[in-house]
Amino acid sequence: MSHLTVSFIQTSLHWHEPVANRQHLEHQAATISVPTDLLVLPEMFTTGFSMTPQGLAEPTNGPTLAWMQQLAATHDAVVTGSLMVEEGGAYFNRLLWVRPDGSWSHYDKRHRFTMAGEHTVYEAGTARLIEEWRGWRICPLVCYDLRFPVWSRNDPAAPYDLLLYTANWPAARRTAWIALLRARAIENVAYTMGVNRIGRDGNGADYAGDSALIDMRGEYLVEVGNQATTITRTLRRDELLEFRQRFPALQDADAFEVMQ
């Protein structure tokens, strides 16, 4: 498939109110008026970015997964975003990748935000997720992962086409968000999407949004500022492959191995 239509929702979130957030996001998704292949939600979209998962974290196979499965089926699209998950007595900031047929994969956030104590609450992920979807290779990551280029690095032997970050990235560090999204797109020669939230959370942190879709040259296809919005755009894989052929920078990348 040479085209991939992608959608994302930038919105404020209800603090620690999963039902209200699911209802709100479902309403926003219903405003998508054209067929889409991928719908991206913010990080911890059921609660906001919280260090108190007790009583809020779900099993992976819980009500939010069921809701995502229904949403994916309704839109005939993959739906993805992260939420608090409890598994085996441990908590994870877990991204779910849910397909229209109800099947799903997951990615656990690798880099936990130590300044907020995330590393004391949630277990770290140990493996990236690269998904094949409608002829595209897609690498979904979570928020603070954006700061670590080795973890995001494209594989020249089997490159992904789209790198995406679902986030709750505070306004106080928006300069880094904007700069690093463009850097990840340029260095990995890939379309790159960052989906952030807006508003203020229950801890008093403000979020500026700045969700964006950037091409392999580092040029903005979409930048939305701090307004609540639902955006849909179509990406062209033939343009990506043509650019990589004319500018094959990935072939000169350094080999490395990530040690656990």
Backbone hydrogen bonds in HBPLUS format (Angstrom, degrees):
<---DONOR---> <-ACCEPTOR-->    atom                        ^
c    i                          cat <-CA-CA->   ^        H-A-AA   ^      H-
h    n   atom  resd res      DA  || num        DHA   H-A  angle D-A-AA Bond
n    s   type  num  typ     dist DA aas  dist angle  dist       angle   num
A0237-ARG N   A0002-SER O   2.64 MM 235  4.97 167.0  1.65 156.4 158.9     1
A0004-LEU N   A0235-LEU O   2.97 MM 231  5.15 152.0  2.05 138.9 145.7     2
A0235-LEU N   A0004-LEU O   2.75 MM 231  5.15 172.7  1.75 147.0 148.1     3
A0037-ASP N   A0005-THR O   2.80 MM  32  5.23 161.3  1.83 137.6 143.9     4
A0006-VAL N   A0233-ARG O   2.78 MM 227  5.54 160.8  1.81 173.5 170.6     5
A0233-ARG N   A0006-VAL O   2.91 MM 227  5.54 157.1  1.96 158.5 165.5     6
A0007-SER N   A0038-LEU O   2.71 MM  31  5.98 151.4  1.79 159.4 169.6     7
A0040-VAL N   A0007-SER O   2.89 MM  33  6.28 157.5  1.94 143.4 149.2     8
A0008-PHE N   A0231-ILE O   2.95 MM 223  5.54 146.8  2.06 148.2 157.9     9
A0231-ILE N   A0008-PHE O   3.02 MM 223  5.54 155.0  2.09 157.4 163.2    10
A0009-ILE N   A0040-VAL O   3.22 MM  31  6.65 151.3  2.30 171.1 176.0    11
A0010-GLN N   A0229-THR O   2.90 MM 219  5.37 169.3  1.91 170.0 172.4    12
A0229-THR N   A0010-GLN O   2.95 MM 219  5.37 155.5  2.01 145.3 153.1    13
A0198-ILE N   A0011-THR O   3.09 MM 187  5.46 158.0  2.14 113.1 116.1    14
A0016-HIS N   A0047-THR O   2.98 MM  31  4.18 173.3  1.99 123.1 124.4    15
A0021-ASN N   A0017-GLU O   3.03 MM   4  6.24 159.5  2.07 157.9 164.3    16
A0022-ARG N   A0018-PRO O   2.90 MM   4  6.10 163.0  1.93 154.9 159.1    17
A0023-GLN N   A0019-VAL O   3.00 MM   4  6.20 164.0  2.02 152.6 157.0    18
A0024-HIS N   A0020-ALA O   2.96 MM   4  6.11 160.6  2.00 145.9 151.5    19
A0025-LEU N   A0021-ASN O   2.90 MM   4  6.03 170.8  1.90 155.1 157.5    20
A0026-GLU N   A0022-ARG O   2.91 MM   4  5.99 153.1  1.99 145.8 153.5    21
A0027-HIS N   A0023-GLN O   3.04 MM   4  6.26 153.5  2.11 144.5 151.4    22
A0028-GLN N   A0024-HIS O   2.98 MM   4  6.33 156.0  2.04 148.8 155.6    23
A0029-ALA N   A0025-LEU O   2.83 MM   4  6.03 158.1  1.87 148.1 154.2    24
A0030-ALA N   A0026-GLU O   3.06 MM   4  6.24 141.1  2.21 140.3 150.0    25
A0031-THR N   A0028-GLN O   3.05 MM   3  5.48 156.6  2.10 109.6 117.0    26
A0032-ILE N   A0029-ALA O   3.09 MM   3  5.65 167.0  2.11 116.6 120.7    27
A0078-VAL N   A0037-ASP O   3.02 MM  41  6.26 159.2  2.07 142.7 136.0    28
A0039-LEU N   A0078-VAL O   2.78 MM  39  6.15 156.8  1.83 160.9 169.1    29
A0080-THR N   A0039-LEU O   2.96 MM  41  6.39 156.7  2.02 164.8 170.0    30
A0041-LEU N   A0080-THR O   2.83 MM  39  6.09 159.1  1.87 159.1 166.2    31
A0043-GLU N   A0167-ALA O   3.42 MM 124  4.46 165.3  2.45  95.6  98.0    32
A0044-MET N   A0082-SER O   2.83 MM  38  4.89 102.6  2.44  93.6 113.5    33
A0047-THR N   A0044-MET O   3.17 MM   3  5.76 155.4  2.24 116.5 123.1    34
A0048-GLY N   A0044-MET O   2.86 MM   4  5.27 164.6  1.88 169.4 168.3    35
A0045-PHE N   A0082-SER O   3.08 MM  37  6.48 138.8  2.26 173.2 168.2    36
A0056-LEU N   A0053-PRO O   2.81 MM   3  5.04 158.4  1.85 126.9 133.0    37
A0057-ALA N   A0053-PRO O   2.78 MM   4  5.02 162.8  1.81 152.6 148.0    38
A0058-GLU N   A0084-MET O   3.30 MM  26  6.48 167.9  2.32 131.3 128.5    39
A0086-GLU N   A0058-GLU O   2.79 MM  28  5.65 156.4  1.84 134.2 140.3    40
A0066-ALA N   A0062-GLY O   3.17 MM   4  6.47 165.0  2.20 154.3 158.6    41
A0067-TRP N   A0063-PRO O   2.95 MM   4  6.13 152.0  2.03 140.9 148.8    42
A0068-MET N   A0064-THR O   2.84 MM   4  6.09 157.9  1.89 151.3 157.1    43
A0069-GLN N   A0065-LEU O   2.84 MM   4  6.10 154.3  1.91 153.3 160.5    44
A0070-GLN N   A0066-ALA O   3.07 MM   4  6.34 153.9  2.14 144.2 150.6    45
A0071-LEU N   A0067-TRP O   2.92 MM   4  6.18 159.0  1.97 149.4 155.7    46
A0072-ALA N   A0068-MET O   2.79 MM   4  5.94 160.1  1.83 150.0 155.4    47
A0073-ALA N   A0069-GLN O   3.01 MM   4  6.15 156.6  2.07 142.5 148.8    48
A0074-THR N   A0070-GLN O   2.92 MM   4  6.10 158.0  1.97 148.1 154.4    49
A0075-HIS N   A0071-LEU O   3.08 MM   4  6.28 155.7  2.14 148.6 153.8    50
A0076-ASP N   A0072-ALA O   2.80 MM   4  5.55 113.4  2.25 137.0 153.2    51
A0077-ALA N   A0072-ALA O   3.11 MM   5  5.07 152.3  2.19 135.9 143.2    52
A0076-ASP N   A0073-ALA O   3.35 MM   3  4.95 147.1  2.46  90.9 100.3    53
A0079-VAL N   A0098-VAL O   2.91 MM  19  5.28 154.0  1.97 147.0 154.5    54
A0098-VAL N   A0079-VAL O   3.03 MM  19  5.28 172.8  2.03 154.2 154.2    55
A0096-LEU N   A0081-GLY O   3.03 MM  15  5.97 161.6  2.07 160.0 154.4    56
A0083-LEU N   A0094-ARG O   2.99 MM  11  5.58 148.0  2.10 135.1 140.4    57
A0094-ARG N   A0083-LEU O   3.01 MM  11  5.58 149.3  2.11 168.2 159.0    58
A0085-VAL N   A0092-PHE O   2.91 MM   7  5.15 153.5  1.98 153.4 158.3    59
A0092-PHE N   A0085-VAL O   2.80 MM   7  5.15 149.5  1.89 150.3 157.6    60
A0087-GLU N   A0090-ALA O   2.80 MM   3  5.37 162.8  1.83 157.2 163.2    61
A0090-ALA N   A0087-GLU O   3.03 MM   3  5.37 163.1  2.06 114.6 119.9    62
A0123-GLU N   A0091-TYR O   2.80 MM  32  6.13 164.9  1.82 167.2 163.3    63
A0109-LYS N   A0093-ASN O   3.02 MM  16  5.71 177.9  2.02 165.6 165.0    64
A0095-LEU N   A0107-TYR O   2.74 MM  12  5.06 166.4  1.76 164.7 159.7    65
A0107-TYR N   A0095-LEU O   2.90 MM  12  5.06 152.2  1.98 141.6 149.0    66
A0097-TRP N   A0105-SER O   2.87 MM   8  5.07 167.3  1.89 148.3 146.3    67
A0105-SER N   A0097-TRP O   2.94 MM   8  5.07 148.8  2.04 134.4 144.3    68
A0099-ARG N   A0103-SER O   2.89 MM   4  5.50 172.6  1.89 167.3 169.5    69
A0102-GLY N   A0099-ARG O   2.95 MM   3  5.45 162.2  1.98 121.6 125.0    70
A0125-GLY N   A0109-LYS O   3.00 MM  16  5.24 153.1  2.07 114.2 118.6    71
A0116-ALA N   A0113-PHE O   3.13 MM   3  5.81 154.9  2.20 116.3 123.3    72
A0118-GLU N   A0113-PHE O   3.11 MM   5  5.21 154.1  2.18 144.2 136.2    73
A0117-GLY N   A0114-THR O   2.88 MM   3  4.73 155.1  1.94 101.8 110.1    74
A0120-THR N   A0117-GLY O   3.00 MM   3  5.44 152.5  2.08 112.1 120.4    75
A0121-VAL N   A0118-GLU O   3.14 MM   3  5.32 155.1  2.20 105.4 113.1    76
A0122-TYR N   A0118-GLU O   2.95 MM   4  5.92 178.9  1.95 167.3 167.6    77
A0131-GLU N   A0138-ILE O   2.77 MM   7  5.13 162.0  1.80 159.6 157.8    78
A0138-ILE N   A0131-GLU O   2.80 MM   7  5.13 160.8  1.83 149.6 156.3    79
A0133-TRP N   A0136-TRP O   2.77 MM   3  5.20 163.8  1.79 152.2 158.0    80
A0136-TRP N   A0133-TRP O   3.01 MM   3  5.20 159.5  2.05 110.3 117.0    81
A0161-ASP N   A0137-ARG O   2.67 MM  24  5.24 161.7  1.70 137.8 143.3    82
A0162-LEU N   A0137-ARG O   3.16 MM  25  6.57 153.7  2.23 153.7 159.6    83
A0139-CYS N   A0162-LEU O   2.88 MM  23  6.33 160.6  1.91 162.1 168.7    84
A0164-LEU N   A0139-CYS O   3.00 MM  25  6.28 167.1  2.01 151.3 151.3    85
A0141-LEU N   A0164-LEU O   2.76 MM  23  6.06 160.2  1.80 159.8 166.7    86
A0166-THR N   A0141-LEU O   3.17 MM  25  6.62 157.3  2.22 147.0 148.1    87
A0145-ASP N   A0142-VAL O   2.98 MM   3  5.64 170.5  1.99 141.3 139.5    88
A0143-CYS N   A0166-THR O   2.89 MM  23  5.71 149.6  1.98 134.3 143.6    89
A0146-LEU N   A0143-CYS O   2.83 MM   3  5.87 171.1  1.84 136.2 138.7    90
A0147-ARG N   A0144-TYR O   3.09 MM   3  5.83 157.4  2.15 121.5 125.6    91
A0148-PHE N   A0145-ASP O   3.04 MM   3  5.58 168.3  2.06 122.2 125.6    92
A0153-ARG N   A0149-PRO O   2.97 MM   4  5.79 115.3  2.40 139.4 153.9    93
A0153-ARG N   A0150-VAL O   3.26 MM   3  5.06 151.1  2.35  96.7 105.2    94
A0158-ALA N   A0155-ASP O   3.07 MM   3  5.44 136.0  2.27 110.0 121.3    95
A0191-TYR N   A0161-ASP O   3.09 MM  30  6.23 142.6  2.24 165.4 155.7    96
A0163-LEU N   A0191-TYR O   2.84 MM  28  6.24 161.3  1.87 153.9 158.3    97
A0193-MET N   A0163-LEU O   2.84 MM  30  6.32 153.8  1.91 154.2 163.1    98
A0165-TYR N   A0193-MET O   2.80 MM  28  6.24 151.0  1.89 153.7 163.6    99
A0195-VAL N   A0165-TYR O   2.83 MM  30  6.21 166.0  1.85 169.6 174.5   100
A0167-ALA N   A0195-VAL O   2.82 MM  28  5.87 154.5  1.88 172.2 164.0   101
A0173-ARG N   A0170-PRO O   3.12 MM   3  5.81 159.2  2.17 116.0 121.7   102
A0171-ALA N   A0206-ASP O   2.79 MM  35  5.67 169.5  1.80 135.6 138.5   103
A0174-ARG N   A0171-ALA O   3.13 MM   3  4.95 155.9  2.19 117.4 112.3   104
A0177-TRP N   A0173-ARG O   3.29 MM   4  6.68 159.8  2.34 147.4 153.1   105
A0178-ILE N   A0174-ARG O   2.98 MM   4  6.18 168.2  2.00 157.9 159.0   106
A0179-ALA N   A0175-THR O   3.06 MM   4  6.20 167.2  2.08 148.5 152.4   107
A0180-LEU N   A0176-ALA O   2.82 MM   4  5.79 168.0  1.84 156.4 160.2   108
A0181-LEU N   A0177-TRP O   3.12 MM   4  6.12 157.7  2.18 145.5 150.7   109
A0183-ALA N   A0179-ALA O   3.02 MM   4  6.27 155.3  2.09 145.0 152.8   110
A0184-ARG N   A0180-LEU O   2.87 MM   4  6.04 163.2  1.90 153.7 156.6   111
A0185-ALA N   A0181-LEU O   3.15 MM   4  6.37 155.5  2.21 144.9 151.2   112
A0186-ILE N   A0182-ARG O   3.01 MM   4  6.23 164.4  2.03 153.6 157.3   113
A0187-GLU N   A0183-ALA O   2.91 MM   4  6.03 177.6  1.91 160.9 161.6   114
A0188-ASN N   A0184-ARG O   3.16 MM   4  5.92 146.5  2.28 136.6 144.3   115
A0189-VAL N   A0185-ALA O   3.01 MM   4  5.72 111.4  2.49 134.9 148.0   116
A0190-ALA N   A0185-ALA O   3.33 MM   5  5.34 157.7  2.38 139.9 146.4   117
A0189-VAL N   A0186-ILE O   3.34 MM   3  5.18 155.4  2.41  98.1 105.3   118
A0192-THR N   A0214-ILE O   2.88 MM  22  5.18 163.3  1.91 150.6 154.7   119
A0214-ILE N   A0192-THR O   2.81 MM  22  5.18 166.4  1.83 157.6 162.4   120
A0194-GLY N   A0212-ALA O   2.94 MM  18  5.35 162.0  1.97 151.3 156.5   121
A0212-ALA N   A0194-GLY O   2.95 MM  18  5.35 149.2  2.04 142.7 152.6   122
A0209-GLY N   A0197-ARG O   3.04 MM  12  5.00 116.4  2.46 161.1 146.6   123
A0207-TYR N   A0199-GLY O   2.82 MM   8  5.37 142.1  1.97 155.7 168.0   124
A0201-ASP N   A0205-ALA O   2.92 MM   4  5.49 155.8  1.98 150.4 156.9   125
A0204-GLY N   A0201-ASP O   3.00 MM   3  5.39 163.2  2.02 116.8 120.2   126
A0210-ASP N   A0225-GLY O   2.77 MM  15  4.59 168.0  1.79 139.5 140.5   127
A0224-VAL N   A0211-SER O   3.28 MM  13  5.95 160.6  2.32 167.0 170.6   128
A0213-LEU N   A0222-VAL O   2.94 MM   9  4.91 156.4  1.99 135.0 137.8   129
A0221-LEU N   A0213-LEU O   2.74 MM   8  5.39 169.4  1.75 155.6 156.7   130
A0222-VAL N   A0213-LEU O   3.06 MM   9  4.91 152.8  2.14 141.6 140.6   131
A0215-ASP N   A0219-GLU O   2.84 MM   4  5.42 165.3  1.87 156.3 158.1   132
A0218-GLY N   A0215-ASP O   2.95 MM   3  5.41 159.9  1.99 115.5 122.2   133
A0241-LEU N   A0237-ARG O   2.90 MM   4  6.19 167.2  1.92 159.9 161.8   134
A0242-GLU N   A0238-ASP O   2.93 MM   4  5.99 154.1  2.00 141.2 148.8   135
A0243-PHE N   A0239-GLU O   3.01 MM   4  6.14 158.2  2.05 143.0 148.7   136
A0244-ARG N   A0240-LEU O   2.94 MM   4  6.23 161.5  1.98 152.0 157.3   137
A0245-GLN N   A0241-LEU O   2.96 MM   4  6.14 143.9  2.09 141.2 150.7   138
A0246-ARG N   A0242-GLU O   3.04 MM   4  6.32 154.7  2.11 147.6 154.0   139
A0247-PHE N   A0243-PHE O   2.76 MM   4  5.86 144.4  1.89 150.2 161.3   140
A0249-ALA N   A0247-PHE O   2.85 MM   2  5.72 141.4  2.00 104.2  93.8   141
A0251-GLN N   A0248-PRO O   3.22 MM   3  5.92 146.2  2.34 115.2 122.4   142
A0252-ASP N   A0249-ALA O   3.00 MM   3  5.57 157.5  2.05 117.2 124.1   143
A0253-ALA N   A0250-LEU O   3.10 MM   3  5.25 167.2  2.12 112.5 114.7   144
